[in-house]
């Protein structure tokens, strides 16, 4: 009899214990209020533990649920924070690396451009030095040739024939019936000695009457000699002009040298330096 009473009492006690709660809805961080509503709806509608439990037990159960929710929220928030921080760090490193590569490429490009500019400047400077040295050689050669003109005017026989030739050449260019001739004071007697011969040779070439040639009272300046250098004004030769002075033909030795030198300059450079137009 006593055993039956104990079993009945145990069964009665077990009947008052709340059934296990079956709540499977997961926490939605995007809508925590909705989740809490579902929890309380489950407590009031689907579970029968409010009828089996007193207020203290209900309060404890709710407190446990709140603690669970808080823990779940904190864990999810921590996961999101860690994941976000990792993604941020990765993206930051990628951006930093990309910017470093960009800066490095730009720097390398600038270095390459600077090298090309410096190389071009050095190359141009070298070319200028070479050209300057070549010009110096050419000018020295011309100066040496100018000094040799003195020997031409000193040889009376050679110089007289040269004067005759340049007079004929000048007359052919001018083709004027009356000519004014200018020469140096020292060359007047040589010019007079070849003038008639030059006039008739010209007349024969172009089939005209011999022109009238007047020797100018104004003479060409002679070269000057100093102790340190030679300053040349005119090495010899003649200048012919039409009577009105509108047409002038300069056939001084200086002018002939300049014309010949400029005409043969490419050949001279090729002969000196082995290339044309250096």
Secondary structure, 3 states (H helix, E strand, C coil): CHHHHHHHHHHHHHHHCCCCCCCCCCCCHHHHHHHHHHHHHHHHHHCCHHHHCCHHHHHHHHHHHHHHHHHHHHHHHHHHHHHHHHHHHHHHHHHHHHHHHHHHHHHHHHHHHHHHHHHHHHHHHHHHHHHHHHHHHHHHHHHHHHHHHHHHHHCHHHHHHHHHHHHHHHHHHHCCCEEEEEEEHHHHHHHHHHHHHHHHHHHHHHCCCCCEEEECCCCECCCEECCCCEECCCCCEEEEEECCCCCEEEEEHHHHHHHHHHHCHHHHHHHHHCCCCC
